[in-house]
Amino acid sequence: QVQLVESGGGLVQAGDSLRLSCAASGRTFSISRMAWFRQAPGKEREFVAAVSWSGENTYYTDSVKGRFTISRDNAKNTVYLQMNSLKPEDTAVYYCAARPVATRQYPYWGQGTQVTVSS
């Protein structure tokens, strides 16, 4: 099992920045990829960004490219999402997820952290 705990959400104004953190514990050696997803009110959960556990590869949805940066600190078993130039449409609950080796599924999820961007 892998446990994930997010932090760093809050209320900001458009154009501001926030950094989300996701601390992983448990069987972290089994993780091949970490990701951030988000869910806005009335919408389905969507993929935001992902990083391989080695940190060599990163992936982003088009709407956040150039504004968000995902990174990881393996010594701390922590993944970060640096969010710059935030827009009201970025308002959502942000979830951290972990994907084990040899699977395309994300069975491990954090509890979520609220990000609200006011215009």
Disulfide bonds with the S-S distance in Angstrom:
Cys22-Cys96 2.02
